[in-house]
Amino acid sequence: MVVLRTALAVVAGFVAGSLLVFAVESIGHRVFPPPAGLDPSDPASIRAAMAQLPVGALLAVLVAWIAGSFVGGWVAALISRRVVPALIVGLITLAASAANLIMIPHPLWFAISGLLVILPAAWLGGKVATRGQPHGAAHAA
């Protein structure tokens, strides 16, 4: 039962975190709209657009990644009653973010800070969700 709960927790946490990232990034796109003429299918157009983005637009994405990681970890730990699934969600989110950074060029400061905050945010979400639970509570279910 613990394995099934853990798998469900990881999937639910990743989905919840991803939906929040999408929502926060969508708000960021409204505040900082992409440049006119951007062709998302053209890598050169994407590179040019990334070079024009204001710092605020990148900070909105960073906030989205932190919030999504936190909430994903929180949901995973809430379901599983353990922090380990929150960290698994964090690792999956980290891999997805690294892939995004490889596909779309970002400033170095953003890439470093973005990758550094994901796991701690997921861990913190997991700790918040499991706060006050007796040690080994997951095994009692």
N, C-alpha and C positions, 0 to 999 in steps of 0.2 A: 504494500500500500504506500510506503514511503517513496518508492521509485516512481510510481504513477503520480503521486501528489507533487513530487519534485519536477517531473516532466511537464505537468500541467502548469505549475507555478512559473517555470522558465518561459514557456510559450506565452502565457498570459502576461507575464512581466514584459517580455520583449514587445508584444503587440501593444500593450498600454504605453510603454515608453516611446515606441515608434509613432503612435498616434499623437502623442503630446509633442514630439519633435516636429511632426508635420504641421500641427496647429500653430505652434510658436513660430516656426519658420514662415508659415503663411502670413501671420501678422507682420513679421519682419519684412516680407515682400511688399506688403501694402504700405508700410511706413517708408521703406527704401525700395521703390520699384526698380526692376532691372532696366538697363539702358534700352532705349528704343532701338529696334533693329536686331535685337539679340536672336540668334538662331541656335536653339539648344542642341541641334543635331550637328553643328559645326564646331569642332574643337578650337579653331582659331577665334571664332566669335565668343566662345565661352572664356577663353584666356583674356581677350580684350575686355570683356565685361568685368571679369574678376579684378583686373588692374584698375578699373574705374570705381569699384565699390568703396563707399565711405566706411570708415572704421565702425560706425554704428551698425551697419548692415552685418558686418562680421561678428560684432558683439551680440547681435540678436541671434545669430546661428549658434554662437558659443553658449548663450543662455538656453537655447533650445536643447542642445546636447546635454548640458548639465541637468536641466529639469527632466528631460526624458530618461536619463540614466538613473536619477534619483527615484522617479516614479516607477520606472521599470523594476528597480531593485526593491522598492517598497512593496509593490504588488506581488512580486515573486516571494518575498519573505513573509508577507501576510498570508498567502495561500499555503506555503510550505511550513511556516512557523520556524524557519531556519534562515541563516544569513547566506549559506553556501549558494542556494539558487539565485540570490541577488547578485553574487559575484559572477555566476555563470552568465546571467543577463548582461552584466557589465562587460564580460569578455566578448560576448557576441556583438554587443553594441560597439565595442572598441574595434573589432574586426571590420564591421560595416563602416565605421567612420574612417578607418585607415584606407579602405577601398575607395571611399569617396574622395579622400585626399589624394590618392594616386590618380584617380580619373579626372579630377578637377583641380587645377593648380590653385593653391591658397598661399597667402603670405606665410613665411616661416614661423612668425610669432603665433599665428593662429593654429597652424598644424601642431606645434609643440604644446601649446596650452590646451588645445582641444583634446589631444591624446592623453594629456596628464590628468585631466579632470574626470574622465569617464568612470574609471574604476572606483576612485574615492567617492564619487556621487552615488554610484550603485551600492557600495558598501554602506554608506551613511543611510540611504533609504532602507536597506535591510536591517540596520541597527535600530532605526526608528520604529520599524514595523514589529520588531521582536522585543522591544524594550518592555521590561516588566514580566516577560514570560519566564517561567521556571526553566532551568537548564534541562534539556532533554524533552521538552514539551512535544516536539514533533513525533517522538517515539511513543507517546501515550495515546495518540490517535489511532 
